[in-house]
Amino acid sequence: MARINYPTTIEEQTVLLDNIVSKMTKDGADSPIIEMLSINNIDLNADVDTGIKALANNTLFMALEKQSHNHRQQRDKVMKPILKHLRGCFKNIKSFNSPNFKAVGDWGGTITDGGKISYPTDTSERIKLLLLLKKKQDSYTDSDSPLLPFLTINQISLEEDATKGAAAIESDIAFNDLMKKALKAREDRDKDWKNPMKHIRKVGKYLKTSYPNNVNMLGLYGFLVVLAAKVAKKRTIKMGISANKLGLRTKVGRMIENLGTGDLYLYKGKQITGTPLLLKAATKLKAVKGYSIFSVTNLSTTEPGKFMFLPL
């Protein structure tokens, strides 16, 4: 059965709209879509103007997103060795005080009754932990500190880490601020473009029913008609550290598989908001009701993510 293969980017979609309007203008009063547009109160010329505005927001979104990612990369580059130092320090403190590993708390750390040390995921909270560790270390004279041998052997300067950590916080603040602005630009783009895209699909559907025996006529309007049946293929997505993938689509009941070594979190809808579902490493999760549109986040600042699903 013939189907229309609609473009997936707003740049291509606005070009398609321009082609439809050009064809309609060329046909004049003989255009087969004029009456349908009138009955449905659709003004394609107004949609073209809206498309210009949506494209501007799309350009702004991409620029802000790129800037935010640059700050995130700067943050992660600085934080990677700091986190390695933090983990090493607390493991050393735990080992030094064994079996009284609760002494980790005296250095600002959090440890379970079973002896598992937990670390914050937020950059500012991680630097707070670093500063608590440094404060405790500074309370000792050099010869008295149980942590000093580890710091010396591994050439770790908590003073230097604290200075770099302050820069990491600035990068994190810039990243979050720019990402919020980027998401706002994208939301404005999607809001503006929602109805024009609906109109494009309505025109395509109408033309398809108008020319059931000659769907190639749709090509005159810029539509791409595919005669072969659509075959769903699994999609594999790689994620960077601390990365998000937004607004993915699947069917309820289909499996989402974590192919990476770290945990991922699934959110309903197009935003990273609300309470997520945990998709543990090397496991699968069924898309339940409400998750036909979903977003994924990788909270790790050291490990990239990777998952696979069957899209619509």
C-alpha positions as CSV (number, residue, x, y, z in Angstrom):
1,M,0.0,0.0,0.0
2,A,1.3,3.4,-0.9
3,R,2.2,5.8,1.9
4,I,3.6,9.2,2.3
5,N,7.1,9.5,3.8
6,Y,6.9,12.8,5.6
7,P,10.2,14.6,6.3
8,T,11.4,14.5,9.9
9,T,13.2,17.8,10.2
10,I,11.6,21.2,10.4
11,E,13.9,22.5,7.6
12,E,12.6,19.8,5.2
13,Q,9.0,20.2,6.4
14,T,9.0,23.9,5.7
15,V,10.4,23.2,2.2
16,L,7.5,20.8,1.7
17,L,5.1,23.5,2.8
18,D,6.6,25.9,0.3
19,N,6.2,23.4,-2.5
20,I,2.6,22.8,-1.6
21,V,1.9,26.6,-1.7
22,S,3.8,27.0,-4.9
23,K,1.8,24.2,-6.6
24,M,-1.5,25.6,-5.2
25,T,-0.6,29.1,-6.5
26,K,0.4,27.8,-9.9
27,D,-2.9,26.0,-10.2
28,G,-4.9,29.0,-9.1
29,A,-8.7,28.5,-9.0
30,D,-8.3,25.0,-10.4
31,S,-6.3,23.8,-7.4
32,P,-8.0,20.7,-6.0
33,I,-7.1,21.6,-2.4
34,I,-8.5,25.1,-2.3
35,E,-12.0,24.0,-1.2
36,M,-10.7,21.5,1.3
37,L,-8.5,24.3,2.9
38,S,-11.4,26.7,3.0
39,I,-13.8,24.2,4.6
40,N,-11.1,23.5,7.3
41,N,-10.2,27.1,7.8
42,I,-6.6,26.4,6.8
43,D,-4.4,29.3,5.6
44,L,-1.2,27.8,4.2
45,N,0.3,31.3,3.5
46,A,-0.1,32.1,7.2
47,D,1.5,28.7,7.9
48,V,4.5,29.7,5.8
49,D,4.9,32.9,8.0
50,T,4.6,30.7,11.1
51,G,7.3,28.4,9.6
52,I,9.7,31.3,9.3
53,K,9.2,32.0,13.0
54,A,9.6,28.3,13.9
55,L,12.8,28.0,11.9
56,A,14.2,31.0,13.8
57,N,13.5,29.3,17.1
58,N,15.0,26.1,15.7
59,T,18.2,27.9,14.8
60,L,18.3,29.4,18.3
61,F,17.6,26.1,19.9
62,M,20.5,24.4,18.0
63,A,22.9,27.2,18.8
64,L,22.0,27.2,22.5
65,E,22.1,23.5,22.7
66,K,25.6,23.4,21.2
67,Q,26.8,26.1,23.6
68,S,25.3,24.2,26.6
69,H,27.0,20.9,25.5
70,N,30.3,22.8,25.3
71,H,30.0,23.9,28.9
72,R,28.9,20.4,29.9
73,Q,32.0,18.9,28.2
74,Q,34.2,21.4,30.0
75,R,32.5,20.5,33.3
76,D,32.9,16.8,32.8
77,K,36.5,17.1,31.7
78,V,37.3,18.9,35.0
79,M,35.1,16.7,37.1
80,K,36.4,13.3,35.9
81,P,39.7,13.4,37.8
82,I,38.1,15.0,40.8
83,L,35.6,12.2,41.1
84,K,38.3,9.7,40.7
85,H,40.2,11.4,43.5
86,L,37.1,11.5,45.7
87,R,36.3,7.8,45.3
88,G,39.9,6.9,45.9
89,C,40.1,9.0,49.1
90,F,36.9,7.6,50.6
91,K,37.8,4.0,49.8
92,N,41.2,4.7,51.5
93,I,39.5,6.2,54.5
94,K,37.1,3.2,54.7
95,S,39.9,0.7,54.4
96,F,42.0,2.6,57.0
97,N,39.2,2.6,59.6
98,S,37.9,-0.9,58.9
99,P,36.0,-2.5,60.5
100,N,34.7,0.9,61.8
101,F,33.9,2.1,58.3
102,K,31.3,4.5,59.6
103,A,34.2,6.8,60.2
104,V,33.7,7.8,56.6
105,G,31.0,10.0,57.8
106,D,33.5,12.1,59.8
107,W,35.0,13.1,56.4
108,G,31.6,14.1,55.0
109,G,30.9,10.9,53.2
110,T,27.7,8.8,53.3
111,I,28.0,5.1,53.8
112,T,25.3,2.4,54.3
113,D,25.3,-0.1,57.1
114,G,26.5,-2.6,54.6
115,G,29.6,-0.5,53.9
116,K,28.6,1.0,50.5
117,I,29.7,4.5,49.9
118,S,27.3,6.7,48.0
119,Y,28.2,9.8,46.0
120,P,26.0,12.7,44.9
121,T,25.1,13.0,41.2
122,D,24.9,16.8,41.2
123,T,28.1,18.8,40.4
124,S,27.6,21.3,43.2
125,E,26.9,18.5,45.7
126,R,30.0,16.7,44.6
127,I,32.1,19.7,45.2
128,K,30.5,20.2,48.6
129,L,31.6,16.7,49.4
130,L,35.1,17.5,48.2
131,L,35.2,20.6,50.4
132,L,34.1,18.6,53.4
133,L,36.9,16.1,52.8
134,K,39.4,18.9,52.4
135,K,38.2,20.6,55.6
136,K,38.7,17.4,57.5
137,Q,42.1,16.9,55.9
138,D,43.1,20.5,56.8
139,S,42.2,19.9,60.4
140,Y,45.1,17.5,60.7
141,T,48.8,18.4,60.8
142,D,50.5,16.7,57.9
143,S,52.0,13.9,60.0
144,D,48.7,13.1,61.7
145,S,46.4,12.8,58.7
146,P,45.5,9.2,57.9
147,L,44.8,10.3,54.3
148,L,48.1,11.9,53.7
149,P,50.0,8.8,52.5
150,F,47.3,8.1,49.9
151,L,47.3,11.8,48.7
152,T,51.1,11.8,48.5
153,I,51.5,8.5,46.7
154,N,48.8,9.4,44.1
155,Q,50.0,13.0,43.8
156,I,46.5,14.4,44.7
157,S,46.1,18.0,45.8
158,L,42.8,18.7,47.4
159,E,43.5,22.4,47.1
160,E,43.9,22.2,43.4
161,D,40.8,20.0,43.1
162,A,38.8,22.6,45.0
163,T,40.0,25.3,42.7
164,K,39.1,23.3,39.6
165,G,35.8,22.3,41.2
166,A,34.8,25.9,41.5
167,A,35.3,26.3,37.7
168,A,33.3,23.1,37.2
169,I,30.4,24.6,39.1
170,E,30.5,27.7,36.9
171,S,30.4,25.5,33.8
172,D,27.6,23.4,35.3
173,I,25.6,26.6,36.0
174,A,26.2,27.9,32.5
175,F,25.2,24.4,31.0
176,N,21.9,24.3,32.9
177,D,21.1,27.9,32.1
178,L,21.8,27.5,28.4
179,M,19.9,24.2,28.3
180,K,16.8,25.8,29.8
181,K,16.9,28.5,27.2
182,A,17.5,25.9,24.5
183,L,14.5,23.8,25.7
184,K,12.4,27.0,25.7
185,A,13.3,27.8,22.1
186,R,12.5,24.2,21.1
187,E,9.2,24.3,22.9
188,D,8.3,27.6,21.1
189,R,9.3,26.0,17.8
190,D,7.2,22.9,18.4
191,K,4.3,24.9,19.6
192,D,4.3,27.2,16.6
193,W,4.9,24.4,14.1
194,K,2.3,21.9,15.5
195,N,-0.7,23.2,13.5
196,P,1.2,23.9,10.2
197,M,2.5,20.3,10.3
198,K,-1.0,19.0,10.9
199,H,-2.1,21.0,7.9
200,I,0.6,19.5,5.7
201,R,-0.5,16.0,6.7
202,K,-4.1,16.9,6.1
203,V,-3.2,18.0,2.6
204,G,-1.2,14.9,2.0
205,K,-4.0,12.6,3.2
206,Y,-6.6,14.5,1.1
207,L,-4.5,14.3,-2.1
208,K,-3.8,10.6,-1.5
209,T,-7.6,9.9,-1.4
210,S,-8.1,12.2,-4.4
211,Y,-5.6,10.3,-6.6
212,P,-6.0,6.6,-5.4
213,N,-5.0,5.3,-8.8
214,N,-2.2,7.8,-9.4
215,V,-0.4,8.6,-6.2
216,N,2.5,10.0,-8.2
217,M,0.5,13.2,-8.6
218,L,1.4,13.9,-4.9
219,G,5.0,14.4,-6.1
220,L,4.0,17.5,-7.9
221,Y,3.3,19.0,-4.4
222,G,6.6,17.8,-3.0
223,F,5.4,14.7,-1.2
224,L,7.5,11.6,-1.3
225,V,5.3,8.6,-1.9
226,V,6.6,5.1,-1.0
227,L,5.0,2.1,-2.5
228,A,6.7,-0.5,-0.3
229,A,5.3,-1.4,3.1
230,K,7.0,0.3,6.0
231,V,9.2,-2.1,7.9
232,A,9.9,-1.2,11.5
233,K,13.6,-1.5,12.4
234,K,15.2,-1.4,15.8
235,R,17.0,1.8,16.6
236,T,20.2,1.9,18.6
237,I,21.0,5.2,20.3
238,K,24.4,6.0,21.8
239,M,24.4,8.6,24.6
240,G,27.3,10.7,25.9
241,I,28.0,11.2,29.6
242,S,25.3,13.2,31.3
243,A,23.3,13.2,28.1
244,N,19.6,13.3,27.3
245,K,17.5,11.9,24.4
246,L,14.1,13.6,24.2
247,G,10.8,12.8,22.6
248,L,11.4,9.3,21.3
249,R,8.3,7.3,20.1
250,T,7.4,3.7,20.4
251,K,4.4,1.5,20.9
252,V,3.1,0.4,24.3
253,G,4.3,-3.1,25.0
254,R,7.5,-2.8,23.0
255,M,10.8,-3.4,24.8
256,I,13.5,-0.8,25.5
257,E,16.9,-2.5,26.1
258,N,19.8,-0.9,27.9
259,L,22.9,-2.0,26.0
260,G,25.3,0.0,28.2
261,T,27.2,-0.7,31.4
262,G,25.4,2.0,33.4
263,D,21.8,2.7,34.5
264,L,19.5,4.9,32.4
265,Y,16.3,6.7,33.4
266,L,13.1,6.8,31.3
267,Y,10.7,9.7,31.6
268,K,7.2,10.1,30.2
269,G,6.8,12.5,27.3
270,K,9.3,14.9,25.7
271,Q,10.9,16.4,28.8
272,I,13.2,15.2,31.7
273,T,10.5,15.9,34.3
274,G,8.6,13.8,36.8
275,T,9.5,10.4,38.4
276,P,11.5,8.2,36.0
277,L,11.6,4.5,35.5
278,L,15.0,2.9,36.2
279,L,16.4,1.0,33.2
280,K,19.3,-0.9,34.8
281,A,22.4,-1.8,32.8
282,A,22.0,-4.9,30.5
283,T,18.3,-5.2,31.2
284,K,15.1,-4.6,29.2
285,L,12.0,-2.6,30.2
286,K,8.6,-2.8,28.5
287,A,7.1,0.5,27.4
288,V,4.0,0.8,29.6
289,K,1.0,3.0,29.1
290,G,2.1,6.7,29.0
291,Y,5.5,5.9,27.7
292,S,4.7,5.7,23.9
293,I,6.5,9.0,23.9
294,F,9.5,8.9,26.2
295,S,12.8,10.6,27.1
296,V,16.0,9.1,28.4
297,T,18.8,10.5,30.6
298,N,22.2,9.2,31.4
299,L,23.3,10.6,34.8
300,S,26.8,9.2,34.7
301,T,29.6,11.7,34.3
302,T,32.1,8.9,33.4
303,E,30.3,6.3,31.4
304,P,28.5,6.7,28.1
305,G,25.1,5.1,27.6
306,K,23.5,3.0,24.8
307,F,20.0,1.6,24.4
308,M,17.9,0.0,21.7
309,F,14.1,0.2,21.0
310,L,11.6,-0.3,18.1
311,P,10.3,3.1,17.0
312,L,7.1,3.9,15.3
